[in-house]
Amino acid sequence: MTRGLDLIEQRHLTVPSEQLVRQAVASLGGHLFQAVRAASEWIQLGSDAKLLVEVAEDYAIMVRDALDMTQTKQEFSASVTLRSDGVRKSLAGLVAFQESNPTLKVSLAYLTTAEPGREAKSALPEAATGIGYWRDVARGADIAPLRQLLLETQRDEQVLKHVREANDEMLRTLVQRVTWLTGSAALPEATAALEARLRSLGLERTGYADDGERVLPFLIHRILQTSVAEHRVLTRDDFEQEWRRSTTVNISVSLMRQMAALGSAGERIPITSEPPLPALSVRTAPRRPLVDDLRRELQGADVVWLHGSSGIGKSLLIRLMAARCDGRWEFISLKGCKVQEQEARVRAAVGRICREDFAGLIFDDLPVPAGEGLRSWIAAASIEIAANPNARIIVSSEREPLPQVRKAFDPLRIVVRKAPYLDTCRCGAHGRRRWR
């Protein structure tokens, strides 16, 4: 097999088939994918945290007594299982780092573009995938089938010893320290999500989104440079240094005087952003029993999806739920928006997802069916939420989620509930119907 490449106008190069296998496109893409994902974490780094590059898995965040490791895989295989070589090595790394650092709480996020696959010859309940059942065990399912599967699929002696000797509570603790971020967006979408974060930061700091975009190549270069350095650690101060380098220009005093004499060359572009979660009126009925029920659902799932006809009070209900939760919510109102505006609002919200004091996302009036562009940004948001153990998503929509929309929320677990009509008994002591 040969491949032709158009290099310049009227010139053509034929690549011999035996040379195609020597091209490092896939491996270079994997390194760039790793750098983009690491940069997304670097942006959110706290002042007391450190980003370790190629020290513990692909990258890790170390803060106080916790080490959160991440392994990234841009894979083109159909699926990933507990038998996959990358999974085996990452689980071995988790056990080894924990045993070598008993004073640290070590955790692992396995971020891959592949989907979970079936485990050969396994007897998991309901024909579940190995990774799918791992998630169930983390939520309290019977641990015995997973223990047996790990004994059958793992090869590392430290892992096997731990699986054999740990009691159920200790093994479940290990299970709960692994987050499977399967079906993650590939390099183009991951880069777009990183750009959204940087644009949001640019708007916040200077009022110009493109200031954030200028930082992107500086961050990627610094991470790749750090990955081959002797000291492979990055801090918040390092990020600020790259921000200043990319967004400031040194000019002479003479030129500065000339610019001051001429005055401003133009006006700032107005800043437009999604409004914050609307405040509740003090007269709004709290509907405590219903809200408490839904909050319990939210604690046991990743996404609560409320559906029902327009005008029955879904928007009010999700605001009541958010008001009872700690942390900041990103409120995304999609009602009446054109397709491009819907995508822009979700993209902006992805850029504002953070690690600290963040409760989650609220999609108000999410359209079903949803377009491909909107679904891709929902998928990007879902991976970010899945990586944050304390964040959740609340959705209101007129319809239940269709399969394509459900897929966009992977790997998050969705609980779907029909929103009730408001009546006197649900409105609490006020005894009045309260609409949107």
N, C-alpha and C positions, 0 to 999 in steps of 0.2 A: 504494500500500500504506500502510495506517495501522497504528498499534500502540497498544493501550490500556494504560495504567498505572494500577494501583490505588494511589492515594496514601495515603489514609486511609479509614477505615470510611465507606462510603456515598458516597465521592467518587471520580470517575473522570476521567482526562484522556486525550483522544485526540490522538496526535502525528501531524500531517500528514506524508504520505510525503516531501515535499520537504525536511522538516526532519530526517528520519532520517539523511540523508547528512551532515549537519553535526555529528552527534554524534561526539565525540572518544574514544569508549569504547576503541577498539582502540589508539589512540596512547597514551592514558593507561595502559592495561594494559601496553603495551610499556615505558614509562618505569618503571612499578612493578616489572616483571619484571627490568629492568636493575638497579634499586636493591636488590632482594632478592638477586640473584646477587653484586652488589658487596659487600653486607653479609656474605655467606658468606665472601668472601675477606678482608674486614676483620678478622673474628674471628680468623683464622689468621695475621695479619700479625706478623712478627718485629719486634724492637725496632729493627733497622737497615733496615727496609723502609718504603716509602711507597706508599700507594694513590692513584693519580692518577685523578680522575673527570672524564670528558669532556676529556681532554688527548690521550691516545693511544688511539684507538678508544673504546668506551664506558667502559672503565676499564682500568687497567694497574697492575701491581706493579713497582716499581723497587727493586732491591736490588743493592748493589755495582755490578758491571758488566753487569747483566742487566735487560732491559725485557720483561716478559711482558704482552702486550696481549690483551684479550678483547673480541670483538664479540658482542653478544647479540641474538637475534631470536626474538620470540614470533610465529611465522608460522602462518597458517592455510591456506597453500597446500599442495598435495599433496607437493611435493618441492623440494629445493634442488640446484642444479647449479653447475658452474664458470662458467656463463653468467649466473647470478643476479646482479642488480645489487649486492646487498650483498656477495657473494663478490668480485666484481671490485674494488669499492672497498676492501675489507679487504686483499686481496692487494696493491693499489697502496699502501695505507698501510704494509704490512709492508716493502716494498721502499724506499719513501721514507724511513721512519724509520731503516732500516738504513744507507742511503747517507748520511743526514744525521748519523748518530751511529756512525761507524766503530769507535769504541772500545767500543761496547755490543754485547752479544749480544741481538738483538731476535727475539722469537717471537710467534706469534699463535695464539689459541684462538678458533675460530668456533663459538659455542654457539647452536644453533637447535633449535626444537621440530619442524622439518620433517625429513623423511627424505631420504636421497640419491636423486636421480633419474637416469635414463639421459640421456646426452649425445646430442643429435640429430646424426645422421650421423657418429658417431664409430666408429672401428675398434679399440676397445680389446679386449684379449684376453678371451675368454670372456664377451663382452658385459657387462663390468663397468661399474658406474657410475663417473663421473669421480672422485668423492670416494673411492669404494672402491678404485679403482686407485691413487689418490694414496697411500693408506695402504699398499698393496702396495709401491709404489716406495720409501716410507720404510723398508721392511723389506728392500729389496734387489732388487726386481723390475726388469725392463728399463725404463730411463727414457725411451727414444726415443718410445714411444707417448704418454706424458704430455707430453713436450716439444711434440710436434706438436699435441696437443689444446689446450695452453695458447696456442700461436700462433694457433689457430683461434677461441678463445673470449675471450681477453683484449683489452682496448682501450687500457689505460693504456700510454703510450709507454715509461715506465721499466720496467714489467713486461716488455713485449715485448722491449726491448733486453737485459734481463738473460737472458731465456729464450733469445734467439738467440745471445748471445755467451758465456754461461757454459759451461764444460766440464761433463762429466757429474758430476764430484765436487762442483763448486760448486752446480750446480742441485739435486743430491740434498740438499745441506746446507740449501738453502732449503726444500725439500719437508719435511725432517725438523723444521723449525722451525714447522710448522703442525699444529695438533691440531684435528681435526674432531669436535666434540661434537654430532653430529646425533641427532635423536630425543630431545632433552632434555625433561625434565618441564616442563609449563607452569606458570603462576603459582601455582595452588593447591598443587601438589605441591612446587614449589620453596620456597614459603613454609613448608610443613610440614617440609621438610628443614632449613631455617634454624631453625625452632622447636626441632627435635630437637638441633641443635648448641647452642643457647642453654640448653635444659633440661639438657643434659649439663654445660655449664659452670656452671650454677647449682648442680647437685648437687656438683660438684667444689669450688666456692668456699664455699658456705654450707650445703649439705645440703638445699636447697629448690629443686626444679626450677622452680617458678613464679617464682622470682627471675629466672631467665633469660628467661622469657616476658615479663616486664615491660620488658625492655630492647628488644624488637623494634621497637615504634613509634618509640622514641628514635633507633635506628640508621637506620631508613628516612628519618625526617625529616632527620637530619643529612646523609645522603648526597644527598638531593634538594636540600637547602639548599646543600651544597657544589658541586653540579653547575652552579649558576648564579652562584657567587661568583667573584671575581677570582682568589683563591688556591684552586685546586681540588685540594688535597692533604690526605690524612688519614694519621695515624700511629697507632701502637699506643697512645701516650699519649692521643690523642683518643678511642679506643675506651674506654679505662679511665675517662676523664672521663664518657662517656655511661653507662657501667655504674654509676658512683657516683651520678650524677644520678637514675637510674631505680630504684635499689635501696636508697637511703638517704632518710630523712625527718628533717628538722630539728625537734626538740622542745625545749620549754623545760626548764631545769634543774628547775623545780618539778614538772613532769609526770614527768620521769625519776625524781625521788625518790619520787613516789607509786607509780610502777610497780615500783621496787625494793622498796618496803615491802610491796606486795601479792604480790610473788614472780612467778614465771613463770606466764603464763596458760595454758600448754599445753606439750605435748611435741613435740619434733621428729618429723617423719614419718621412719620408718626408711628409710635409703638402701638401695635394691636395685639391683644392677647385674650385668651379665654377668661371671662369673669370668674371670680371665686365662687365657691358654693353659696348660693343665696341664703341670706339670714332668715331664720324662722321668726315669725311674729310671736310675741309673748302670748297672744290669744290663741295660738294654734293648739288644738287638742293633742296631747302626747301619745295617745293610743298605745299605752305601755305594754299590755299583754301581747298585742300583735307584733310590736317592735321587738320585744324580748324574744319572741319565738323566732323571728327572722335573724336576730343577732346570734342566737344559738346555732342556726343553720350556717351562718357566716363563719362561726368559729370552727365548725366541722368541715367546711369546704373552702375552696379558693374563690369561687364565684357564686353569688346569688343572683339569679335571673328572675325578675318579676315581669310577668306579661299580663296584658289585659287591655280592654278597650280604652280609647282615648277619653280623658275626662273623669276617670274614676279615682284619681288621687295617687297614681304611682310615683310621680315626681316628689310629692310631699312625703310619701312613705319612705323613699330612699334618703331624703334629707333628714327625717327623724332618726333613721338608722345611723346615719353618719354622725349626727349630733351626739349619739350615745357612745361613740367610739373615740379613743384617744388618737392624737396625731392629725396630720394635715391630709385632707382629701383633695385630689385633682378632679374638678367637676367639668365634664365634657358634655355640653348641651348640643345635640345633633338635630333637634327638631327644626324643620323648615330649611335646613342647610342644603345647598347644592353639593354634588358629589365631591368636587374639588375642595370645598370648604370643610366637608366632613373629614376628609383625609388630612387636611392642614391642621384641624383642631386636635385630632388624635396624635399626629406627628409632634405637635407642640407639647402635648401632655407627656409623651414619651420622653421628651427632652427635660421635663421637670421631675421625673421620677428620681427619688433619692433614697439613701439608706437610712438616714436618721430622722426620727419623728415623722415618718410617712405612713399614713394609714392605708392609702390605696387610690384606686381610680373609680369614678362613677361615670358610666355611660348612660346618659339620660336620653330616652327616645332613640335607641339604636335601631336603625332600619333593618328589616328582615324581608327579603334577602338583602345581603350587603354586597357591594361591588368588590372586585378583586383587589383594587388599590386599598380600600378601607380594611378589608380582611388582612392584608399584608401588614398594615400598621397595628391592627389589633394583635396579630401574632407577635410583632416586635414588643408590644406592651406586655403581653402575657409572659414572655421569657424574662423580662425585667422583673415582673411581679413574682414569678416563680423563684427567682434568685433571692428574693427578700422574704424571709420566713414570717414576717409580721404584717405584710401587705396583703390586701384583698381587692376584689373587684365587685362592684354592685352594678347591675344592668337593669334598666327599665326598657320595655319594648311592647309593642302591641301584639307581637306574635312570639311563639316559642322558637328557640334557636333551631334552624335547619342544619343538616349535617355539615355543610360547608362552613357555616358560621361556628358551629361547635369545634370544628377542626382548627379554626383560627385561635381558639383559646387553649389549645394543647400547650403544655402538659397539665394545665390547671383542671381541677375537678369542679364541675358545674352542678349546682342544685337549682332546679327550675321550679318556680312556684307561681300559681295563678294569683294575681293581686285581687283581694276582695273588694267588693263595693263598700263604700263608706255607709255606715248606718249609725243610729244613735248609740248602740251599745259599744261600738268600736271607737266612737269619738271621745269617750271618757267623760269626765265630769262636766265638760262644757255643754254636752248634749246637742251640739249643732253640727251640721254637715260642713266640713271644710274642704274646699276644692283647691285646685292648683292656684 
